[in-house]
Amino acid sequence: MIITVGEFKRLLDEYDDSLELSFSGLEYHRLFEKGDKNLEVEFEEKIFKDKTGQTRVQEEEH
């Protein structure tokens, strides 16, 4: 699901600024602007869709 920055801000407006934002176990890294119309949230983990369309998190290789 993709939403605009404005839509996301409006969703967050009802919450107190002191609340911590969780990403379901993923480690937030940064925001990255991709082109003129896309802002991507990057995580420490590599997240991708496989050939079947399932979202996957790449495990670390030891």
C-alpha positions as CSV (number, residue, x, y, z in Angstrom):
1,M,0.0,0.0,0.0
2,I,1.3,3.4,-0.9
3,I,0.0,6.6,0.7
4,T,1.1,10.2,0.3
5,V,3.1,12.0,3.0
6,G,0.1,14.3,3.6
7,E,-2.2,11.3,4.2
8,F,0.4,9.8,6.6
9,K,0.7,13.1,8.5
10,R,-3.0,13.3,8.9
11,L,-3.1,9.8,10.3
12,L,-0.4,10.6,12.8
13,D,-2.1,13.9,13.9
14,E,-4.4,12.1,16.4
15,Y,-1.4,10.7,18.3
16,D,0.8,12.3,21.0
17,D,4.2,13.3,19.7
18,S,5.9,11.5,22.5
19,L,4.7,8.0,21.4
20,E,7.3,5.7,19.9
21,L,6.7,4.5,16.3
22,S,7.3,0.8,15.8
23,F,7.9,-0.9,12.4
24,S,6.9,-4.4,13.5
25,G,10.4,-5.5,14.4
26,L,12.2,-3.8,11.6
27,E,15.0,-1.4,12.4
28,Y,14.4,2.1,10.9
29,H,17.4,3.5,8.9
30,R,16.4,6.7,7.1
31,L,14.0,8.4,4.6
32,F,15.3,8.5,1.1
33,E,13.9,10.6,-1.7
34,K,13.6,8.6,-5.0
35,G,12.9,10.9,-7.8
36,D,10.5,13.9,-7.7
37,K,7.4,12.0,-6.4
38,N,8.6,9.2,-4.2
39,L,9.9,9.2,-0.6
40,E,11.0,5.7,0.6
41,V,11.4,4.6,4.2
42,E,14.6,2.5,4.4
43,F,15.3,-0.1,7.1
44,E,18.5,-1.8,8.2
45,E,17.1,-5.1,6.9
46,K,16.8,-5.7,3.1
47,I,13.1,-6.1,2.3
48,F,11.9,-7.3,-1.1
49,K,9.0,-9.0,-2.9
50,D,9.8,-12.5,-4.2
51,K,8.6,-13.9,-7.6
52,T,5.2,-14.8,-6.1
53,G,4.7,-11.3,-4.7
54,Q,5.3,-12.2,-1.1
55,T,7.2,-9.7,1.0
56,R,10.4,-11.1,2.4
57,V,13.1,-10.0,4.7
58,Q,16.6,-11.1,3.7
59,E,18.3,-13.0,6.5
60,E,21.9,-12.2,7.3
61,E,24.5,-14.6,6.0
62,H,27.1,-15.8,8.5
